């Protein structure tokens, strides 16, 4: 419907219509569901009605008939091999889609927030830094899937939407190169470690890649034609990127600067900016109305906001000191800016998690081919259709690296299809002119695919075993989710009138009773910091009471009421002080497993044993 309204759909082949419509429809659905969510109109029946009406847009994919038909030729042996690689990756993804969610971030908020909103019947402001008060264009599509079909529909939806960027990349590559290279690009993307890690879970980066790639190509079409309709489409997609993750705010200027390459830069820039504002602003307005900070809590100090129940100056300083130090292990220097691709490829800094959720070696392997191709085409780079995705990716990377945001390499996944597009097309061009380079380029692609698919097989092994063996859901979660053991007890013994405070994020979605996720760093409503030099258990008790907390599953609970906390708990812990004051009574002690890697734990069975203690607030013996 959006593409038809812009007059863009008719000239496309059917495969292009499908790819562009999926990317645009994903953003449009998440954008539209924001409004009934905020107005309190979230019900399964309403969700079914919204989706049924919007699905009417499928008519435009098949009518009118495309002006240009898709060409079909029998695949060659090489193409069958690449198709088989993609098929293997899709089968691995299918097993993950048929299994319960197990990723920690997914369980903490990607799936937990939609579940919370469905239970409340409306979108609620969650004043938690980084994973509560966030842009939720993609999460609203999770809400629709969960509300219409439950957990199975949700995991299958993340499976399909996580695959979509690979298909979109293939379609865009076909504009420029043959089927061999297009299939190679799609296979490389879908088997990339960071994509394997996040595409089948609730992680949003693989879905944001649809918006980033589509926006860059739409911007290129705007430069080529001078038509504002393409600038509007680029603005919508870029706005949905910003509406899906805070880092999308960096993509807006990164893509906007490419319009200065056009003689009609003012008209195109205005159209792009207006569309981006409409598509991406609502979650920032919602945050501002709820907290006074559109990017809660990043601007708390800059806006001079007063202390409140949800955030204060002391907690803000605590958050900045610990969070940014942990998320920025690499100093922001020009040398490190240039070295980051090598650091990420070779896993030289463990904190950025490139060892298991990186982008693989293909960028460095194909970079020399691309550099030669770019040098040979230097006279025509301004008019090159790949200038927009290449320039916007470079500017985005620059802003991202120097902005102080998290340096985890998986946050670059949204730009990865555009980077792969440029590398693939440039390599194809140079190998056509210098046939002797075809062998090394093919070897680089083949070796990368072999290693990445082997890693994907290891990652998928726990899911394959679960589906193939008929393993019960509880057994799978016990085996794959850290500290899951207390969850069955909580779901069996607590009532709808209870509310439990937990600080283990991966348990939030799995707990079916009212739950409050109280990470000590990201929220201030219930102060679980070390409270040095002296804890204030009375303050903690007041906060627990204000939020209806009846039970706690947090660190610092002593093994027995009134006894000192174990050595693992800080001596200034307010939770331990609350227990020493007789206000907590342990009602369950359960042995739990700490699992660092689902895949490695499946093969080795390695895990660390620990005790999880559930305590109830005991007002009878409380001395406060």
Backbone torsions as a table, in degrees:
resi	resn	phi	psi	omega
1	UNK	NA	-43.4	179.7
2	UNK	-64.8	-47.1	-178.8
3	UNK	-65.5	-37.8	178.1
4	UNK	-66.2	-41.2	179.2
5	UNK	-62.8	-32.5	179.1
6	UNK	-83.2	-6.5	-179.7
7	UNK	74.1	26.1	-175.4
8	UNK	-102.2	-21.7	-168.9
9	UNK	-73.2	-39.6	-170.2
10	UNK	-56.6	-44.9	-176.8
11	UNK	-72.2	-8.0	-173.1
12	UNK	-81.8	147.6	167.4
13	UNK	-68.3	165.3	-175.6
14	UNK	-64.6	-38.9	178.3
15	UNK	-62.7	-38.1	177.1
16	UNK	-67.6	-39.0	177.3
17	UNK	-60.4	-43.9	-179.9
18	UNK	-62.4	-47.1	-176.4
19	UNK	-66.3	-49.3	-178.7
20	UNK	-66.6	-36.2	-179.3
21	UNK	-69.1	-36.2	177.9
22	UNK	-64.2	-46.1	-179.2
23	UNK	-62.7	-47.0	-178.5
24	UNK	-69.9	-40.0	-179.2
25	UNK	-66.4	-35.4	177.0
26	UNK	-59.1	-47.2	179.3
27	UNK	-67.9	-41.4	-177.9
28	UNK	-65.5	-40.4	179.2
29	UNK	-64.2	-47.7	179.2
30	UNK	-62.6	-36.4	179.5
31	UNK	-67.5	-46.3	-176.8
32	UNK	-67.3	-37.2	-177.5
33	UNK	-71.7	-14.6	176.8
34	UNK	-58.9	-40.3	-170.8
35	UNK	-73.4	-49.4	173.2
36	UNK	-62.7	-27.0	176.7
37	UNK	-64.6	-47.1	179.8
38	UNK	-69.5	-31.7	-179.8
39	UNK	-81.8	-1.8	178.0
40	UNK	79.4	32.6	-179.3
41	UNK	-114.1	39.7	179.7
42	UNK	-96.3	104.1	175.9
43	UNK	-141.5	150.0	179.5
44	UNK	-53.6	-41.5	179.4
45	UNK	-63.7	-41.1	178.5
46	UNK	-66.1	-40.6	178.1
47	UNK	-61.3	-42.0	178.2
48	UNK	-61.7	-40.4	179.8
49	UNK	-65.7	-45.7	179.2
50	UNK	-57.5	-48.9	-175.2
51	UNK	-68.0	-36.6	179.1
52	UNK	-63.9	-43.3	179.3
53	UNK	-65.7	-46.4	-177.0
54	UNK	-68.0	-28.6	179.0
55	UNK	-66.6	-12.3	174.5
56	UNK	-60.7	-20.8	178.1
57	UNK	-65.7	-15.4	177.7
58	UNK	-59.4	-24.3	178.5
59	UNK	-55.4	-38.3	-173.8
60	UNK	-73.5	-16.8	176.1
61	UNK	-70.4	-32.6	-175.2
62	UNK	-106.1	-17.1	179.1
63	UNK	-136.0	132.7	-4.5
64	UNK	-72.1	168.3	-179.9
65	UNK	-63.1	141.7	178.5
66	UNK	-58.7	143.3	178.1
67	UNK	-67.6	-33.5	178.8
68	UNK	-116.4	130.0	-178.0
69	UNK	-88.6	151.6	173.7
70	UNK	-69.4	136.7	176.6
71	UNK	-90.9	147.0	-178.7
72	UNK	-133.7	133.3	175.3
73	UNK	-139.1	149.1	-179.2
74	UNK	-61.2	128.8	-177.8
75	UNK	-62.5	146.3	174.2
76	UNK	-79.0	175.2	179.4
77	UNK	-61.2	-40.8	178.3
78	UNK	-63.7	-41.1	-179.9
79	UNK	-66.9	-38.2	176.0
80	UNK	-62.4	-36.8	178.9
81	UNK	-65.1	-44.1	178.6
82	UNK	-66.4	-39.2	176.7
83	UNK	-62.4	-38.6	178.2
84	UNK	-64.3	-39.6	177.2
85	UNK	-61.2	-44.6	177.6
86	UNK	-63.9	-41.7	179.8
87	UNK	-62.0	-40.3	177.6
88	UNK	-61.4	-45.3	178.7
89	UNK	-62.3	-37.7	179.8
90	UNK	-69.0	-37.2	177.0
91	UNK	-64.1	-43.5	175.7
92	UNK	-58.1	-43.3	179.1
93	UNK	-64.5	-33.7	179.0
94	UNK	-64.2	-41.2	177.5
95	UNK	-61.7	-38.8	176.7
96	UNK	-65.8	-39.3	179.5
97	UNK	-66.1	-25.1	179.4
98	UNK	-91.3	3.8	-179.3
99	UNK	-110.7	158.8	175.4
100	UNK	-64.1	154.0	177.9
101	UNK	-66.6	142.9	-178.2
102	UNK	-135.8	-8.3	-179.4
103	UNK	-71.8	137.7	-173.2
104	UNK	-64.4	-48.7	179.5
105	UNK	-61.3	-39.1	178.9
106	UNK	-60.8	-46.3	-178.5
107	UNK	-71.9	-27.7	-177.5
108	UNK	-75.4	-41.3	-175.9
109	UNK	-150.3	-32.5	-178.1
110	UNK	-59.4	-42.0	176.2
111	UNK	-98.7	-28.1	-175.9
112	UNK	-68.5	-38.4	-179.9
113	UNK	-66.0	-48.2	174.5
114	UNK	-56.9	-38.9	177.7
115	UNK	-62.6	-41.6	178.1
116	UNK	-64.1	-42.1	-178.8
117	UNK	-66.6	-39.6	177.9
118	UNK	-62.5	-42.0	179.5
119	UNK	-63.9	-36.3	-178.8
120	UNK	-83.9	-19.1	-176.6
121	UNK	79.0	9.0	-178.3
122	UNK	-161.5	161.4	173.5
123	UNK	-75.3	132.3	179.5
124	UNK	-116.5	143.6	176.3
125	UNK	-77.3	124.0	-179.3
126	UNK	-111.7	103.5	-173.5
127	UNK	-78.0	67.1	179.9
128	UNK	-126.7	125.3	-174.3
129	UNK	-69.2	130.8	171.7
130	UNK	86.2	-29.3	-177.6
131	UNK	-140.7	12.0	177.6
132	UNK	-121.9	-66.1	177.8
133	UNK	-86.1	80.9	-174.1
134	UNK	-129.5	159.5	172.2
135	UNK	-67.4	137.3	-168.3
136	UNK	-132.2	38.3	175.9
137	UNK	-59.0	-47.3	-179.7
138	UNK	-70.6	-38.5	-177.6
139	UNK	-63.7	-27.7	178.7
140	UNK	-68.8	-29.0	173.6
141	UNK	-71.1	-32.5	173.2
142	UNK	-62.2	-40.9	180.0
143	UNK	-59.9	-42.4	179.8
144	UNK	-63.6	-45.3	-179.6
145	UNK	-63.5	-45.2	-179.9
146	UNK	-64.6	-40.7	-179.3
147	UNK	-69.4	-30.4	-176.8
148	UNK	-89.7	-34.6	-172.9
149	UNK	-136.3	8.6	178.2
150	UNK	75.2	-164.7	-173.2
151	UNK	-63.4	-38.9	-178.4
152	UNK	-63.1	-43.0	176.9
153	UNK	-62.2	-37.8	-178.9
154	UNK	-65.8	-47.6	-178.7
155	UNK	-68.2	-35.2	176.7
156	UNK	-70.1	-34.0	176.8
157	UNK	-66.6	-41.8	177.3
158	UNK	-65.5	-33.4	176.5
159	UNK	-61.4	-51.2	-177.0
160	UNK	-67.4	-46.2	-178.7
161	UNK	-68.2	-27.7	175.6
162	UNK	-71.5	-30.1	176.8
163	UNK	-75.1	-25.2	-164.6
164	UNK	-58.9	-35.6	-177.5
165	UNK	-63.8	-31.0	177.0
166	UNK	-64.9	-42.8	176.8
167	UNK	-65.9	-39.9	178.2
168	UNK	-63.3	-42.7	178.7
169	UNK	-61.9	-41.0	178.2
170	UNK	-59.9	-46.9	-177.8
171	UNK	-62.7	-42.3	179.8
172	UNK	-68.4	-39.6	177.8
173	UNK	-60.5	-33.6	-178.6
174	UNK	-65.5	-17.0	173.2
175	UNK	-65.6	-26.9	-167.2
176	UNK	-119.6	-31.6	-173.7
177	UNK	-133.6	174.0	-177.7
178	UNK	-76.6	178.9	-175.5
179	UNK	-66.1	-31.9	-179.4
180	UNK	-58.4	-53.6	-177.3
181	UNK	-70.2	-33.0	178.9
182	UNK	-65.7	-43.5	176.8
183	UNK	-65.5	-37.8	179.0
184	UNK	-62.3	-42.7	179.5
185	UNK	-62.7	-44.1	179.5
186	UNK	-63.8	-41.3	180.0
187	UNK	-66.2	-42.2	178.8
188	UNK	-61.1	-42.0	-178.0
189	UNK	-67.0	-48.6	-172.2
190	UNK	-70.5	-19.6	178.0
191	UNK	-101.3	5.9	178.0
192	UNK	-64.2	134.7	-176.7
193	UNK	-52.9	-43.8	-179.2
194	UNK	-65.9	-31.7	178.1
195	UNK	-75.6	-42.5	175.4
196	UNK	-56.2	-42.7	-178.3
197	UNK	-65.4	-41.3	-169.2
198	UNK	-108.4	-23.9	-171.7
199	UNK	-66.2	-35.9	-178.9
200	UNK	-87.1	-1.7	179.0
201	UNK	-108.8	-167.0	178.6
202	UNK	-83.7	-2.0	177.8
203	UNK	-55.2	134.5	-169.5
204	UNK	-89.2	-13.2	-169.1
205	UNK	-59.7	-42.1	-178.3
206	UNK	-65.3	-29.4	177.4
207	UNK	-80.1	-35.3	175.5
208	UNK	-65.2	-23.2	176.7
209	UNK	-60.9	-31.3	174.8
210	UNK	-59.7	-45.5	-178.4
211	UNK	-67.9	-44.0	-176.6
212	UNK	-65.7	-45.6	179.8
213	UNK	-66.1	-46.6	180.0
214	UNK	-61.9	-41.3	180.0
215	UNK	-63.9	-41.9	-179.6
216	UNK	-65.5	-41.2	-179.8
217	UNK	-71.0	-38.7	176.4
218	UNK	-62.8	-38.6	176.5
219	UNK	-64.0	-40.4	177.1
220	UNK	-61.9	-40.2	177.5
221	UNK	-66.6	-34.7	176.7
222	UNK	-65.1	-40.6	177.5
223	UNK	-65.7	-37.5	-177.5
224	UNK	-70.6	-41.3	-173.6
225	UNK	-100.2	-23.1	-174.6
226	UNK	75.6	10.4	-176.0
227	UNK	-92.3	135.2	-177.0
228	UNK	-71.4	-20.6	-179.3
229	UNK	-60.1	-37.1	178.3
230	UNK	-72.4	-34.4	176.0
231	UNK	-65.4	-37.3	177.4
232	UNK	-64.6	-43.9	178.4
233	UNK	-62.2	-42.4	177.2
234	UNK	-60.2	-40.5	179.4
235	UNK	-66.0	-40.4	178.6
236	UNK	-62.3	-47.9	-177.9
237	UNK	-66.9	-41.5	177.4
238	UNK	-66.0	-37.1	177.0
239	UNK	-64.7	-37.5	177.1
240	UNK	-69.8	-30.0	172.4
241	UNK	-61.7	-47.8	177.2
242	UNK	-65.5	-30.5	177.6
243	UNK	-78.7	-5.4	179.5
244	UNK	-108.5	-17.8	-180.0
245	UNK	-165.5	143.9	-177.3
246	UNK	-58.7	-32.3	180.0
247	UNK	-63.8	-16.2	174.9
248	UNK	-62.8	-22.9	175.7
249	UNK	-63.2	-27.6	176.6
250	UNK	-77.0	-27.3	-178.7
251	UNK	-72.9	-28.8	-178.0
252	UNK	-60.4	-54.3	176.6
253	UNK	-68.0	-31.0	180.0
254	UNK	-61.9	-41.8	178.5
255	UNK	-82.0	-34.5	-178.3
256	UNK	-60.5	-31.5	-176.8
257	UNK	-68.4	-20.4	-178.0
258	UNK	-70.3	-20.7	-179.5
259	UNK	-69.9	-15.8	175.5
260	UNK	-69.1	-10.7	176.4
261	UNK	-78.2	-9.7	-178.1
262	UNK	-101.4	148.1	174.9
263	UNK	-66.7	-24.2	179.0
264	UNK	-99.1	38.7	-172.8
265	UNK	-60.9	-34.3	-177.1
266	UNK	-69.0	-49.2	-179.1
267	UNK	-64.0	-43.9	179.8
268	UNK	-66.3	-40.9	-179.9
269	UNK	-64.7	-40.5	179.1
270	UNK	-65.9	-44.3	179.5
271	UNK	-62.3	-43.9	178.3
272	UNK	-61.0	-47.5	-175.6
273	UNK	-65.9	-42.3	-179.7
274	UNK	-63.7	-43.8	179.7
275	UNK	-65.8	-40.0	178.9
276	UNK	-64.2	-38.7	179.0
277	UNK	-63.6	-44.5	179.8
278	UNK	-64.6	-41.3	-174.0
279	UNK	-77.3	-30.1	-169.8
280	UNK	-115.7	-2.9	-169.2
281	UNK	-84.6	-21.0	-165.6
282	UNK	-64.5	-36.3	-179.0
283	UNK	-71.6	-29.2	177.4
284	UNK	-74.3	-35.4	173.8
285	UNK	-65.4	-41.8	178.7
286	UNK	-61.0	-45.2	177.6
287	UNK	-62.3	-41.7	-179.2
288	UNK	-64.6	-43.7	179.7
289	UNK	-65.3	-30.1	-176.1
290	UNK	-88.9	-27.0	-173.6
291	UNK	-135.8	-12.4	-174.1
292	UNK	86.3	-3.4	-178.2
293	UNK	-126.4	115.1	-177.8
294	UNK	-67.6	-22.4	176.9
295	UNK	-123.8	53.0	-176.0
296	UNK	-43.4	132.1	-6.9
297	UNK	-104.8	28.1	-169.8
298	UNK	-61.6	-36.8	-175.1
299	UNK	-97.9	14.1	-177.7
300	UNK	-55.3	-48.5	-177.9
301	UNK	-72.9	-42.3	-176.8
302	UNK	-64.9	-36.2	-179.5
303	UNK	-85.1	-5.4	180.0
304	UNK	63.1	38.3	-177.3
305	UNK	-71.8	145.2	179.5
306	UNK	-76.6	159.7	175.0
307	UNK	-61.7	144.5	178.6
308	UNK	-146.9	-179.5	179.8
309	UNK	-62.7	-33.2	-173.2
310	UNK	-90.4	-18.4	180.0
311	UNK	-163.7	150.2	179.8
312	UNK	-151.1	169.0	-174.2
313	UNK	-63.9	-38.4	-179.4
314	UNK	-64.4	-46.2	-179.4
315	UNK	-69.6	-34.4	178.5
316	UNK	-61.9	-44.9	178.2
317	UNK	-64.1	-40.0	178.4
318	UNK	-62.2	-45.7	-179.7
319	UNK	-62.6	-48.0	-178.3
320	UNK	-62.4	-41.8	-176.3
321	UNK	-65.6	-42.8	-174.8
322	UNK	-86.5	-46.5	-174.0
323	UNK	-65.4	-52.5	-174.2
324	UNK	-69.8	-28.3	175.5
325	UNK	-68.0	-39.8	-178.7
326	UNK	-73.7	-35.0	-174.6
327	UNK	-89.6	-4.7	-179.3
328	UNK	-127.9	67.3	-178.8
329	UNK	-73.5	-18.2	-177.8
330	UNK	-102.5	119.7	-179.7
331	UNK	-59.3	146.9	-176.1
332	UNK	-85.8	77.8	177.9
333	UNK	-117.7	161.8	178.1
334	UNK	-60.7	-40.9	179.5
335	UNK	-60.3	-46.4	-179.9
336	UNK	-68.8	-31.2	174.9
337	UNK	-59.0	-43.8	179.7
338	UNK	-75.5	-30.9	-175.5
339	UNK	-85.9	-15.6	-173.1
340	UNK	-54.3	-43.5	178.5
341	UNK	-57.7	-36.3	178.1
342	UNK	-73.5	-40.9	177.7
343	UNK	-59.5	-42.9	-178.7
344	UNK	-70.5	-41.1	-176.8
345	UNK	-64.5	-41.1	-174.9
346	UNK	-98.0	6.3	174.9
347	UNK	61.0	41.8	-173.9
348	UNK	-78.3	-20.5	179.4
349	UNK	-123.3	103.2	-173.9
350	UNK	-57.5	-30.1	-173.7
351	UNK	-63.2	-24.6	-179.2
352	UNK	-87.2	0.2	171.7
353	UNK	60.8	30.4	178.8
354	UNK	-72.0	-20.6	-177.7
355	UNK	-64.2	-32.9	-178.4
356	UNK	-123.1	-18.3	-179.5
357	UNK	-129.5	40.5	-179.6
358	UNK	-90.8	-170.5	-177.7
359	UNK	-102.3	5.1	177.7
360	UNK	77.9	179.5	-173.9
361	UNK	-90.7	-4.2	-168.6
362	UNK	-64.6	-31.2	-179.7
363	UNK	-61.8	-47.6	179.3
364	UNK	-69.1	-34.3	-178.5
365	UNK	-69.2	-35.9	-178.5
366	UNK	-94.1	-12.4	-178.0
367	UNK	-56.2	-42.2	178.6
368	UNK	-61.0	-40.5	177.5
369	UNK	-62.3	-43.5	-178.7
370	UNK	-66.0	-37.1	-180.0
371	UNK	-63.6	-42.5	178.3
372	UNK	-65.1	-42.7	179.6
373	UNK	-63.8	-41.9	179.1
374	UNK	-63.8	-39.1	179.6
375	UNK	-65.0	-41.7	-179.9
376	UNK	-67.8	-28.8	-178.6
377	UNK	-100.3	16.7	-172.1
378	UNK	-60.4	-29.1	-177.4
379	UNK	-72.8	-22.0	-176.7
380	UNK	-115.8	15.2	-176.7
381	UNK	-61.2	-33.9	-177.4
382	UNK	-60.1	-36.8	-178.1
383	UNK	-96.8	2.3	-177.3
384	UNK	-70.7	134.2	-179.1
385	UNK	-65.6	-15.8	179.2
386	UNK	-94.1	0.4	179.2
387	UNK	-64.3	-40.8	-178.2
388	UNK	-62.4	-52.1	178.2
389	UNK	-65.1	-35.5	-178.9
390	UNK	-69.5	-46.7	-177.9
391	UNK	-67.2	-43.6	-179.3
392	UNK	-64.7	-36.1	177.9
393	UNK	-66.4	-41.0	179.8
394	UNK	-65.8	-44.8	-180.0
395	UNK	-66.6	-40.6	177.9
396	UNK	-60.7	-47.0	179.5
397	UNK	-58.9	-40.6	179.2
398	UNK	-63.2	-48.6	180.0
399	UNK	-63.9	-41.3	-179.1
400	UNK	-62.7	-45.1	-175.5
401	UNK	-67.9	-40.8	-174.6
402	UNK	-92.2	-3.5	-176.6
403	UNK	-80.9	-16.7	-179.0
404	UNK	90.6	4.6	176.4
405	UNK	-72.9	173.5	-176.7
406	UNK	-55.9	135.5	-178.5
407	UNK	-93.6	11.6	176.5
408	UNK	-61.5	131.7	-170.1
409	UNK	-66.5	-26.1	-178.3
410	UNK	-65.3	-16.4	178.0
411	UNK	-72.4	-7.6	174.9
412	UNK	-91.1	-2.2	-178.8
413	UNK	-56.4	-39.3	179.4
414	UNK	-56.5	-30.8	-180.0
415	UNK	-89.7	-8.5	-171.9
416	UNK	-64.3	-42.0	177.2
417	UNK	-60.1	-38.8	177.9
418	UNK	-65.2	-38.4	177.6
419	UNK	-66.4	-44.5	178.0
420	UNK	-61.7	-38.9	177.7
421	UNK	-58.0	-50.5	-178.6
422	UNK	-63.2	-44.4	-179.5
423	UNK	-64.6	-42.7	-177.5
424	UNK	-65.7	-47.7	-178.8
425	UNK	-64.7	-43.4	-179.9
426	UNK	-63.4	-42.3	179.6
427	UNK	-65.4	-40.8	177.7
428	UNK	-61.8	-40.6	-179.9
429	UNK	-64.0	-46.8	-174.6
430	UNK	-71.7	-33.4	179.0
431	UNK	-74.1	-24.4	174.0
432	UNK	-67.7	-36.8	-178.1
433	UNK	-82.3	-32.4	179.7
434	UNK	-121.6	91.7	-172.6
435	UNK	-61.0	-24.6	179.8
436	UNK	-67.4	-16.2	179.9
437	UNK	-88.5	-10.1	-178.1
438	UNK	-62.5	-40.1	-179.9
439	UNK	-62.6	-50.9	177.4
440	UNK	-59.9	-39.0	179.8
441	UNK	-65.8	-43.4	178.5
442	UNK	-64.6	-37.3	178.7
443	UNK	-65.0	-39.0	178.4
444	UNK	-62.7	-44.6	179.9
445	UNK	-66.2	-45.5	-177.9
446	UNK	-63.3	-44.7	179.8
447	UNK	-64.4	-41.2	179.6
448	UNK	-63.3	-44.7	179.7
449	UNK	-63.2	-41.0	-178.9
450	UNK	-62.1	-46.3	-178.9
451	UNK	-66.6	-43.2	-175.3
452	UNK	-70.1	-37.7	177.7
453	UNK	-68.4	-33.8	175.1
454	UNK	-63.7	-43.0	175.7
455	UNK	-63.6	-38.3	178.6
456	UNK	-63.5	-37.8	178.7
457	UNK	-62.7	-41.6	177.2
458	UNK	-63.6	-42.7	179.9
459	UNK	-62.9	-38.4	-175.2
460	UNK	-80.7	-14.4	-173.4
461	UNK	-54.2	-45.7	179.1
462	UNK	-61.6	-34.4	-179.9
463	UNK	-74.2	-40.4	178.1
464	UNK	-60.9	-44.7	179.5
465	UNK	-62.0	-41.8	-178.3
466	UNK	-61.6	-46.9	-177.2
467	UNK	-72.1	-45.0	-175.2
468	UNK	-68.7	-33.9	-175.9
469	UNK	-89.4	-9.5	-175.4
470	UNK	70.2	25.2	-178.3
471	UNK	-58.6	134.7	178.3
472	UNK	-62.1	154.5	-179.1
473	UNK	-58.6	-44.1	-178.0
474	UNK	-61.8	-40.5	-179.8
475	UNK	-66.0	-39.9	178.0
476	UNK	-62.5	-44.6	-178.8
477	UNK	-67.6	-38.0	176.1
478	UNK	-59.5	-34.3	-174.6
479	UNK	-84.8	-22.4	-170.4
480	UNK	-119.3	-16.8	-175.9
481	UNK	-111.5	123.4	179.9
482	UNK	-62.2	137.6	175.0
483	UNK	58.1	30.4	-179.7
484	UNK	-72.1	-23.7	-169.7
485	UNK	-49.8	-38.7	-178.7
486	UNK	-71.6	-16.4	-172.7
487	UNK	-62.2	-48.0	178.4
488	UNK	-58.2	-38.4	178.2
489	UNK	-63.5	-43.8	-179.5
490	UNK	-62.0	-48.2	-178.2
491	UNK	-64.9	-27.1	-178.0
492	UNK	-86.7	-31.2	-170.3
493	UNK	-106.7	-24.1	178.9
494	UNK	-86.6	156.1	179.7
495	UNK	-111.3	176.7	178.6
496	UNK	-67.7	-16.0	178.4
497	UNK	-88.8	-8.5	177.0
498	UNK	-91.4	164.7	173.0
499	UNK	-149.0	128.5	-175.0
500	UNK	-109.7	137.2	175.5
501	UNK	-93.9	126.0	178.2
502	UNK	-127.9	149.9	174.0
503	UNK	-117.4	8.3	173.1
504	UNK	-97.9	105.3	-170.6
505	UNK	-61.9	-33.1	-174.1
506	UNK	-72.5	-2.3	-179.8
507	UNK	-97.8	-12.0	-168.8
508	UNK	-61.3	-51.5	-178.1
509	UNK	-64.5	-33.6	-173.4
510	UNK	-78.0	-17.7	178.1
511	UNK	-83.7	122.6	-175.9
512	UNK	-90.0	-7.0	177.3
513	UNK	-95.0	165.4	177.7
514	UNK	-53.8	129.5	-173.3
515	UNK	-136.9	146.7	175.4
516	UNK	-124.1	119.9	178.4
517	UNK	-89.2	110.9	-173.1
518	UNK	-115.9	66.3	176.1
519	UNK	-64.1	134.9	-173.2
520	UNK	-63.5	-25.4	-173.5
521	UNK	-92.9	-36.6	-166.9
522	UNK	-96.3	-3.9	178.4
523	UNK	-143.1	152.2	-176.7
524	UNK	-117.8	-2.4	-178.0
525	UNK	-61.7	-41.9	174.5
526	UNK	-121.4	109.9	-171.2
527	UNK	-78.7	105.1	178.6
528	UNK	-110.9	18.7	175.8
529	UNK	-71.0	173.6	-177.9
530	UNK	-70.3	-14.1	175.1
531	UNK	52.4	39.2	177.4
532	UNK	-66.3	146.1	4.1
533	UNK	-87.9	-5.7	-175.4
534	UNK	-144.4	130.0	180.0
535	UNK	-74.0	158.8	179.6
536	UNK	-126.4	83.6	-177.3
537	UNK	-65.2	-29.0	179.0
538	UNK	-65.2	-40.8	177.1
539	UNK	-63.2	-44.0	178.8
540	UNK	-61.1	-42.0	179.8
541	UNK	-63.4	-40.0	177.5
542	UNK	-62.3	-41.9	-179.5
543	UNK	-67.1	-40.8	177.7
544	UNK	-62.0	-42.4	179.8
545	UNK	-64.7	-42.3	-178.3
546	UNK	-61.5	-29.2	-177.5
547	UNK	-103.8	13.9	173.4
548	UNK	69.0	25.7	-178.5
549	UNK	-76.7	129.4	176.7
550	UNK	-113.1	-26.7	-177.2
551	UNK	-132.7	156.7	179.0
552	UNK	-132.1	138.5	168.6
553	UNK	-131.8	81.5	-175.6
554	UNK	-139.1	163.7	176.2
555	UNK	-70.1	151.5	178.1
556	UNK	101.8	-7.2	177.5
557	UNK	-75.7	120.9	-178.9
558	UNK	-65.6	160.4	180.0
559	UNK	-64.7	-28.5	177.8
560	UNK	-138.8	148.2	179.8
561	UNK	-58.2	137.2	174.3
562	UNK	85.2	-8.3	179.4
563	UNK	-94.6	159.9	-178.7
564	UNK	-64.2	150.1	178.9
565	UNK	-68.1	153.3	178.6
566	UNK	-66.2	166.8	-175.4
567	UNK	-59.8	-27.0	-177.4
568	UNK	-68.1	-18.3	-178.5
569	UNK	-95.4	138.4	179.9
570	UNK	-64.1	142.2	-177.2
571	UNK	-64.1	-18.6	-180.0
572	UNK	-96.0	12.3	-177.9
573	UNK	-63.3	126.3	177.4
574	UNK	-68.2	-28.8	177.8
575	UNK	-65.1	-45.1	177.9
576	UNK	-63.6	-39.9	178.5
577	UNK	-64.9	-35.5	177.7
578	UNK	-65.0	-38.7	177.6
579	UNK	-67.8	-40.6	179.7
580	UNK	-64.8	-24.9	178.0
581	UNK	-84.2	4.9	176.8
582	UNK	79.1	16.0	-174.9
583	UNK	-94.7	-5.1	177.8
584	UNK	-124.8	138.4	176.5
585	UNK	-128.7	121.1	-179.1
586	UNK	-70.2	127.0	-178.5
587	UNK	-111.9	-13.8	177.9
588	UNK	-157.3	136.9	173.2
589	UNK	-124.9	118.3	-170.3
590	UNK	-127.4	134.0	176.5
591	UNK	-75.8	129.4	-177.1
592	UNK	-128.5	160.6	179.6
593	UNK	-108.0	132.5	171.8
594	UNK	-95.8	119.7	-174.3
595	UNK	-115.9	118.2	-179.5
596	UNK	-84.9	-31.4	-178.6
597	UNK	-144.1	121.8	179.6
598	UNK	-63.0	-42.7	-177.0
599	UNK	-67.3	-48.1	-178.1
600	UNK	-66.9	-37.4	178.3
601	UNK	-63.4	-33.2	179.1
602	UNK	-65.4	-40.1	-177.0
603	UNK	-82.0	-34.2	-174.0
604	UNK	-107.2	-19.5	-175.7
605	UNK	71.2	13.0	-176.3
606	UNK	-75.9	130.2	174.0
607	UNK	-160.8	160.2	179.6
608	UNK	-104.5	131.1	179.5
609	UNK	-83.3	143.1	174.8
610	UNK	-153.1	168.3	179.1
611	UNK	-106.1	130.7	174.5
612	UNK	-105.6	127.0	-177.7
613	UNK	-113.7	129.0	176.1
614	UNK	-106.3	126.4	-177.7
615	UNK	-121.0	150.0	175.2
616	UNK	-109.3	146.0	176.9
617	UNK	-72.3	120.2	-174.5
618	UNK	-106.4	98.0	-177.6
619	UNK	-81.2	-17.1	-179.5
620	UNK	-66.7	-44.4	-176.5
621	UNK	-101.3	4.0	-176.8
622	UNK	-70.5	128.3	-177.5
623	UNK	-95.6	9.7	179.7
624	UNK	-88.3	NA	NA
